[in-house]
Amino acid sequence: MDIAARKARAAERIDSRGPELERLSLAIHERPELAFEERFAAGTLADYVERAGAKVTRGAGGLETAFVSEIGSGRPVVALCAEYDALPGVGHACGHNVMGTGAVGAFLAVRDALDGLAGTLRLIGCPAEERGNGKVVLIDAGVFKDVDAALMYHAGDHDELDPLMLALSHVEIEMIGKAAHAAGEPHSGVNALDGLLLGFSAVSALRLVIRSDSRVHGIITDGGQAPNIIPEHTAARLMVRSPDNAYLAELRQRVEACFQGAATATGCELRATWRETTEGVTTNAVLADAFAANAKALGRTMGPRRAAAPLGSTDMGNVSTVVPSIHPILAITDQPTPGHSHAFASAAATPQALAAMRFGAKALAHTALDVLADPGIAKRAWERHNGRR
C-alpha cells in the first residue's frame, strides 16, 4: 500500500469514528478536571483505546492519570501527545478536550493504516499541562527517551504552524511578619500583607521596563486571616515568562529583588521558592513542513508565526528540547477569542471545534504516517534538531 492509500484509510477511519470521538470530547468537556486529577478524562480515553483493541499501560511514569499505548516495534518512534486537563474556574478554556481526543483518534487511525510498516507509534496520555508539567515527569521517567518525532496540535482562534510559546518559571512567594492587634497595638506587629503588596507594586513598575515579549503575572494566595490582626503570613504565586532562557534567568532575579526590597522596607522576612520551569517550544522545521503539507492537502493553509504575539507556555517545550517536536495551533473558532476565558471554554464544545478536532486528528495521523513510511524524515528531523538529545 502506498502512502496516499494509507492516508486515505486513516482519514476514513477518523471519519467513521467521528461520532464516538465527538461524544468523548463533549463528555470530557462537561467534566473538567485539574492537573493530576484527570481521572475521568484519562480513564475515558484509555478505556476507548482498549475497546478498540490496543493495549494500554495506565499510571505511566508513576503518574496516576498518565497512560501509554503502543503499536509496532523498532525505529522510527513517533509519539502522539494527548492532553486533557482543565483550568480552575473556567474549565476547558484551553480546548484540551478536543486535543486529547484528537490524538486518540489519530493513534487508532494510524494503527489501522500501518499494514506492515516498520517503526513504533506511541500514544502518550499527558496530564497536568496547565500546572505541574506532567510531560517533564514523563521525560524523567523515560517515556520519551527513544522518540524520534513528538507530535501534537493545540486549539486556538487561528491556524499557526510555529507559535511563539514562552519559557516559564513559577515562584511561590511568602512574606513572614509578626501578628498584633490591628487597632490596639499595630506598632507591635510586622505587616506581611504590606510587604506582599509593596512587592506586587514593584513588579508592576518592573513590567514597564522589561522586554515586550516577556511577561510577569501572579495572584495572592494568602492575604491574612482577619482584618483586626496584623497579618503575620501572606503568600503569592507568580509566573515569569520569556522566549529567551538567558533573559528569563535575569528576569527571575529582578522579580525576586522586587519582593526582597519590599521585605526589607517593611521589616518582613521573604521566602521565595522557585518551582518547575517550562521551556520554550522549539518547532522542528522538518516535521513542521510535513504537517503543513498534510494540512494543506486536507484543505487548510497553516499561517506563519505572528510577530511578537506569544501564546503562553507549555511543557511541550520541554519535550521539544529533547526530541524533534511540533506544536501547531488549529482554530476551533473563527472569532478572536482569548484562551483561558469562558468564551474559549464555550467554543471548545461547538460543532466547529469538533470539526477542527477531526481535521487535527487527520493532520497528525498523516504526518505520523509520513515519518513511519520514510525513515529519512526522522533522520533529517534529528539533523535539524537544535535542542538537547
Residue pairs with C-beta under 8 A, 6 or more apart in sequence:
1 9
1 113
1 115
3 369
3 370
3 373
3 374
6 113
6 114
6 115
6 117
6 369
6 373
7 113
7 294
7 365
7 366
7 369
9 109
9 112
9 113
10 106
10 109
10 110
10 112
10 113
10 362
10 365
10 366
10 369
11 109
11 298
11 362
11 365
11 366
13 108
13 109
13 112
13 113
14 21
14 105
14 106
14 109
14 358
14 361
14 362
14 365
15 358
17 105
17 108
17 109
18 358
20 48
21 101
21 102
21 104
21 105
21 357
21 358
21 361
22 354
22 357
24 44
24 45
24 48
24 101
24 104
25 97
25 98
25 101
25 349
25 353
25 354
25 357
26 97
26 349
26 354
27 40
27 44
28 40
28 41
28 44
28 45
28 84
28 92
28 96
28 97
28 100
28 101
29 91
29 92
29 97
29 345
29 348
29 349
31 40
31 41
32 86
32 87
32 91
32 92
33 39
33 40
33 41
33 84
33 85
33 86
34 85
34 86
34 87
34 88
34 130
34 131
35 85
35 127
35 128
35 129
35 130
35 131
35 132
35 134
36 63
36 64
36 65
36 85
36 127
36 128
36 132
36 134
37 65
37 85
38 65
38 84
38 85
38 86
38 127
38 128
39 64
39 65
41 65
41 84
41 85
41 97
41 100
42 58
42 65
42 66
42 67
42 84
42 125
42 127
45 67
45 82
45 84
45 100
45 101
45 104
45 125
46 56
46 58
46 67
46 69
46 125
48 104
49 56
49 69
49 104
49 107
49 108
49 123
50 56
52 108
52 111
54 69
54 71
54 107
54 108
54 111
54 123
55 69
55 70
56 67
56 68
56 69
57 67
57 68
57 69
58 66
58 67
59 66
59 67
60 66
60 67
60 68
60 124
60 125
60 138
60 141
60 143
61 137
61 138
61 140
61 141
61 142
61 143
62 137
62 141
63 127
63 128
63 134
63 137
63 138
65 125
65 127
65 128
66 124
66 125
66 126
66 127
66 134
66 137
66 138
66 143
67 123
67 124
67 125
68 122
68 123
68 124
68 125
68 143
69 107
69 122
69 123
70 120
70 121
70 122
70 123
71 111
71 114
71 120
71 121
72 114
72 117
72 118
72 119
72 120
72 121
72 372
73 118
73 119
73 120
74 118
74 119
74 120
75 118
75 119
75 120
75 146
75 148
75 375
75 378
76 119
76 120
76 148
76 149
76 371
76 372
76 375
76 377
76 378
77 119
77 120
77 121
77 122
77 146
77 147
77 148
77 149
78 119
78 120
78 121
78 122
78 147
78 148
78 149
78 151
78 368
78 371
78 372
79 122
79 123
79 124
79 144
79 147
79 149
79 150
79 151
79 323
80 103
80 106
80 107
80 121
80 122
80 123
80 124
80 151
80 152
80 364
80 368
81 103
81 124
81 126
81 135
81 150
81 151
81 152
81 316
81 319
82 99
82 100
82 101
82 103
82 104
82 123
82 124
82 125
82 126
82 152
83 96
83 99
83 100
83 103
83 126
83 129
83 152
84 96
84 97
84 99
84 100
84 101
84 125
84 127
85 96
85 127
85 128
85 129
85 130
85 134
86 92
86 93
86 94
86 96
86 97
86 130
87 93
87 94
87 130
87 340
90 340
90 341
90 342
90 344
90 345
91 345
92 345
92 348
92 349
93 339
93 340
93 341
93 342
93 344
93 345
93 348
94 129
94 130
94 154
94 155
94 339
94 340
94 344
94 348
95 154
95 155
95 156
95 332
95 339
95 344
95 347
95 348
95 353
96 129
96 130
96 155
97 348
97 349
98 155
98 332
98 348
98 353
98 354
98 356
98 357
98 360
99 152
99 153
99 154
99 155
99 357
99 360
100 125
101 357
102 153
102 357
102 358
102 360
102 361
102 364
103 123
103 152
103 361
103 364
104 123
105 357
105 358
105 361
105 365
106 360
106 361
106 362
106 364
106 365
106 368
107 121
107 123
109 361
109 362
109 365
110 121
110 365
110 368
110 369
110 372
111 121
113 365
113 369
114 121
114 372
117 369
117 372
117 373
118 372
118 375
119 371
119 372
119 375
121 368
121 372
122 147
124 138
124 143
124 144
126 134
126 135
126 138
126 315
127 134
128 134
128 137
128 315
129 135
129 314
129 315
129 316
132 276
133 276
133 278
133 315
133 318
134 315
135 144
135 315
135 316
135 318
135 319
136 276
136 278
136 315
136 318
138 144
139 318
139 319
139 322
144 150
144 319
144 322
144 323
147 323
148 323
148 324
148 371
148 378
148 381
148 382
149 284
149 287
149 323
149 324
149 325
149 368
149 371
149 377
149 378
149 381
150 316
150 319
150 320
150 323
150 324
150 325
150 326
151 287
151 291
151 325
151 326
151 364
151 367
151 368
152 316
152 326
152 327
152 364
153 327
153 328
153 329
153 330
153 360
153 363
153 364
154 163
154 311
154 314
154 327
154 328
154 329
154 330
155 329
155 330
155 331
155 332
155 348
155 353
155 356
156 163
156 311
156 329
156 330
156 331
156 332
156 339
157 331
157 332
157 333
157 334
157 335
157 336
157 337
157 344
157 347
158 303
158 306
158 329
158 331
159 295
159 300
159 301
159 302
159 303
159 328
159 329
159 330
159 331
160 302
160 303
160 304
160 305
160 306
160 311
160 328
160 329
161 283
161 288
161 291
161 292
161 302
161 303
161 304
161 305
161 328
162 283
162 288
162 304
162 305
162 328
163 281
163 305
163 306
163 311
163 327
163 328
163 329
164 213
164 243
164 305
164 306
164 308
164 309
164 310
164 311
165 243
165 280
165 281
165 310
165 311
165 312
165 313
165 314
165 316
165 317
165 327
166 213
166 214
166 215
166 241
166 242
166 243
166 280
166 310
166 312
166 313
167 241
167 242
167 243
167 244
167 245
167 248
167 277
167 278
167 279
167 280
167 313
167 317
168 239
168 240
168 241
168 277
168 278
168 313
169 239
169 240
169 241
169 248
169 252
169 274
169 275
169 276
169 277
169 278
170 237
170 238
170 239
170 240
170 274
170 275
170 276
170 277
171 237
171 238
171 239
171 240
171 252
171 255
171 256
171 272
171 273
171 274
171 275
172 235
172 236
172 237
172 272
172 273
172 275
173 196
173 199
173 218
173 235
173 236
173 237
173 238
173 259
173 270
173 271
173 272
174 233
174 234
174 235
174 270
174 271
174 272
174 273
175 192
175 193
175 195
175 196
175 199
175 233
175 234
175 235
175 259
175 262
175 263
175 266
175 268
175 269
175 270
175 271
176 192
176 232
176 233
176 268
176 269
176 270
176 271
177 189
177 190
177 191
177 192
177 193
177 195
177 230
177 231
177 232
177 233
177 234
177 266
177 267
177 268
177 269
178 188
178 189
178 190
178 230
178 232
179 189
179 229
179 230
179 231
179 232
180 186
180 187
180 188
180 189
180 229
180 230
181 188
181 189
181 228
181 229
181 230
182 189
182 227
182 228
182 229
182 230
183 228
186 230
188 230
189 230
189 232
190 230
190 232
190 266
190 267
190 268
191 230
191 231
191 266
191 268
192 224
192 231
192 232
192 233
192 234
192 266
192 268
193 223
193 224
193 231
193 234
194 266
194 268
195 234
195 259
195 262
195 263
195 265
195 266
195 267
195 268
195 270
196 220
196 223
196 234
196 235
196 236
196 259
196 262
198 262
198 265
198 266
199 236
199 258
199 259
199 261
199 262
199 263
200 218
200 220
200 236
201 262
202 258
202 259
202 261
202 262
203 216
203 218
203 238
203 255
203 258
203 259
206 216
206 254
206 255
206 258
207 216
210 216
210 251
210 254
211 242
211 244
211 247
212 308
213 242
213 243
213 244
213 308
213 310
214 240
214 241
214 242
214 243
214 244
214 247
214 248
214 251
215 239
215 240
215 241
215 242
215 310
216 238
216 239
216 240
216 241
216 251
216 255
217 238
217 239
218 236
218 237
218 238
218 239
219 236
219 237
219 238
220 234
220 235
220 236
221 235
221 236
221 237
222 233
222 234
222 235
222 236
223 231
223 234
224 231
224 233
224 234
225 231
238 255
239 313
240 248
240 251
240 252
240 255
241 248
241 310
241 312
241 313
242 248
242 251
243 280
243 310
245 279
245 280
252 274
256 272
259 270
259 272
260 270
260 272
262 268
262 270
263 269
263 270
278 313
278 314
278 315
278 317
278 318
279 317
279 318
279 320
279 321
280 313
280 317
281 314
281 316
281 317
281 320
281 325
281 327
282 317
282 320
282 321
282 325
282 386
282 387
283 320
283 325
283 326
283 327
283 328
284 320
284 324
284 325
284 326
284 381
284 384
284 385
285 384
286 324
286 377
286 380
286 381
286 383
286 384
287 324
287 325
287 326
287 367
287 371
287 377
287 381
288 326
288 328
290 367
290 370
290 371
290 377
291 302
291 326
291 328
291 363
291 364
291 367
292 302
294 362
294 363
294 366
294 367
294 370
295 301
295 302
295 328
295 359
295 363
296 302
297 366
298 359
298 362
298 363
298 366
299 359
300 330
300 359
302 328
311 329
311 339
312 339
312 340
314 327
316 325
316 327
317 327
319 325
320 327
320 387
321 387
321 388
322 387
322 388
322 389
323 385
323 387
324 378
324 381
324 382
324 384
324 385
326 367
330 356
330 359
330 360
330 363
331 356
332 347
332 348
332 350
332 352
332 353
332 356
332 357
333 344
333 347
333 350
333 352
333 353
334 352
335 347
337 343
337 344
337 347
338 344
347 353
370 377
371 377
371 378
371 381
